[in-house]
Amino acid sequence: MSELSSIATFHEALYAGRTSCVAEVRTFLDRIAKLKHLNAFLEVYEEEALNKAQELDNRLAKGGKLGALAGVVVGIKDVICYKGHNVSAASRMLEGFNSIFSATAIERLLAEDAIIIGNLNCDEFAMGSTNENSAYGPTLNALDITRVPGGSSGGSAVAVQANLCHVSLGSDTGGSVRQPADFCGIIGLKPTYGRISRHGLIAYASSFDQIGIFGRDIADVAAVLQVIAGPDEFDSTASQHPVPDYLANLALENNKSLKFAYLRDAQYHDGLDAEMRGAYIDFFEKLVDNGHTVTGHSFEYIDHIVPAYYVLTTAEASSNLSRYDGVKFGHRTREQNLDLTDFYKKSRSEGFGIEVKRRILLGTFVLSAGYYDAYYTKAQQVRRLVADKLNEILEEYDAILMPTVPSTAFKLGEKTDDPIAMYLADIYTVLANLVGVPAISVPLQKHSNGMPYGVQIITKKFSEESLLRIARLLMAKEQVTVV
């Protein structure tokens, strides 16, 4: 059984008796050990995964019924709680913290007999675009270990890229699933805000965060979304919208001509790599040749998106991370004879990394008296303008096509000394989070530097059904060259 297989081909072989859950888990465990230098996993649940696999094999041998994700091997980002397992958000602040409950997404995976094989490296508290902010060292891009895998869900992306699991879960606050998927040449889905419960997801910015899915096959992503989406009594922001049958609808033929928009202000932005710009134009022309409509549309707010995003997310981060004070839980300084204020300062200064501290300070500043209206309120107004404009375009078109990131994966350490340049790399992904619409990055081409890059597809809220079908269409061999 090849570790490159999709869930469908794995299940076909499993139910035909050509492989077993134990054999599949062992294949992944061997590969994880072989590629340990990539630093994708923080912890591997070897014994637990093998025991679960054996239990599934035994049940199958006795004619028992298995769940929709039987034997599917899943890695989870180290910001998603799994009862009885460590969850640290890749931070010294939560080092050794053992979760006392499981995230709703994890509970739903387990209920359908998925196998959780381990937790995956990420930027600390999901703050970063390279996976270099982890307290446990950077994850390396399997295609070129001198380059970043993207972030913050870098470990989750590399785990799928390097065939260390079938699929993985990440979180996407401003592109943290789509950007690393692009850098690694795989698929990364950020669903509509509220489509998947955030219960058990360690919060960075609560009005932006959403659990996302990495895969190599659109049907695999659809299968996982089918299981983990839906209402949740533990999360008031989880939508009550019914969950469609994503897999069944994915299989339907789609012969109609589609209307695509691209944002001229994004396509011709100075920050976009020139070679990539030309390839996108060629791609649009190819879609037209295949009977679809592709129309340029103005989007005058493009340069306001990143500033608004960072004002709002750092403000929410400042509030969310205030709970880590060394008293209730989290790192506690060993220094003695401190008054309470110094105790807080010392514990938080020791526990948080530099990027997290930078964002806490920025968020605290924009929320402070005298600056709240000038920054936070203004950013909320920009968010409303951006949402209205994007939703207006989406009412007219089936989807918006745009770059996922302005360049291919860059070298390790290349942007660590320039946080502004790092933040501006999010220019194309934060849009979907500001508005709360679903977006997916799918592989498109290879750059002359040898690295992959993809195209981002955005559709209306709760239209993942359409989004996945369009993604499958664009990945078809007659449409694009898949890396």
VENCORHU-V594504 format. One record per backbone hydrogen bond with DSSP energy under -0.5 kcal/mol. NH is the residue of the N-H (numbers start at 1). CO is the residue of the C=O. Records with the same first field share a line. If there is no record, write none. Layout:
BEGIN
NH: CO ; CO
END
This chain:
BEGIN
5: 2
10: 6
11: 7
12: 8
13: 9
14: 10
15: 11
16: 12
17: 14
18: 13
19: 13
24: 20
25: 21
26: 22
27: 23
28: 24
29: 25
30: 26
31: 27
32: 28
33: 29
34: 30
35: 31
36: 33
38: 35
39: 36
42: 119
43: 119
45: 117
46: 44
49: 45
50: 46
51: 47
52: 48
53: 49
54: 50
55: 51
56: 52
57: 53
58: 54
59: 55
60: 56
61: 57
62: 58
63: 60
64: 59
69: 112
70: 67
71: 113
72: 69
74: 72 ; 115
75: 167
76: 118
77: 169
78: 120
79: 77
80: 77
81: 79 ; 200
84: 99
85: 82
87: 97
89: 78
91: 88
92: 351
93: 351
94: 88 ; 91
95: 92
97: 94
99: 85 ; 97
103: 81
104: 199
107: 103
108: 104
109: 105
110: 106
111: 107
112: 108 ; 109
113: 110
114: 109
115: 72
116: 114
117: 74 ; 115
118: 74
119: 43
120: 76
121: 40
123: 152
125: 89
126: 123
127: 124
128: 126
135: 90
137: 134
139: 131
140: 38
141: 147
144: 141
147: 144
148: 410
149: 130 ; 139
151: 129
153: 176
154: 152
155: 121
156: 121
157: 153
158: 154
159: 155
160: 156
161: 157
162: 158
163: 160
164: 159
165: 159
166: 73
167: 73
168: 214
169: 75
170: 212
172: 210
179: 175
181: 177
182: 178
183: 179
184: 180
185: 181 ; 182
186: 181
187: 215
188: 441
189: 213
190: 439
191: 189 ; 211
193: 436
195: 192
197: 228
201: 198
202: 79 ; 200
208: 205
209: 205
212: 170
213: 189
214: 168
215: 187
221: 217
222: 218
223: 219
224: 220
225: 221
226: 222
227: 223
228: 224
229: 225
230: 195
235: 232
238: 235
239: 194
244: 242
246: 244
249: 245
250: 246
251: 247
252: 249
255: 253
260: 258 ; 293
261: 399
262: 295
263: 401
264: 262 ; 297
265: 297
266: 263
267: 263
268: 264
269: 266
272: 269
273: 406
277: 273
278: 274
279: 275
280: 276
281: 277
282: 278
283: 279
284: 280
285: 281
286: 282
287: 283
288: 284
289: 285
290: 286
291: 288
292: 287
293: 258
295: 260
297: 262
302: 299
304: 301
305: 301 ; 302
306: 302
308: 304
309: 305
310: 306
311: 307
312: 308
313: 309
314: 310
315: 311
316: 312
317: 313
318: 314
319: 315
320: 316
321: 317
322: 319
323: 320
324: 321
325: 323
326: 329
331: 93
343: 339
344: 340
345: 341
346: 342
347: 343
348: 344
349: 345
350: 346
351: 347
352: 348
357: 353
358: 354
359: 355
360: 356
361: 357
362: 358
363: 359
364: 360
365: 361
366: 362
367: 363
368: 365
371: 368
372: 368
375: 371
376: 366 ; 371
377: 372
378: 373
379: 375
380: 376
381: 377
382: 378
383: 379
384: 380
385: 381
386: 382
387: 383
388: 384
389: 385
390: 386
391: 387
392: 388
393: 389
394: 390
395: 391
396: 392 ; 393
397: 393
398: 259
399: 259
400: 458
401: 261
402: 456
404: 454
412: 146
414: 411
418: 415
422: 418
423: 419
424: 420
425: 421 ; 422
426: 423
427: 424
429: 426
430: 426
432: 429
433: 429
434: 430
435: 431
436: 432
437: 432
439: 190
440: 457
441: 188
442: 440 ; 455
444: 453
445: 453
447: 451
450: 447
453: 445
455: 442
456: 402
457: 440
458: 400
459: 438
463: 460
467: 463
468: 464
469: 465
470: 466
471: 467
472: 468
473: 469
474: 470
475: 471
476: 472 ; 473
479: 476
480: 476
481: 444
482: 480
END
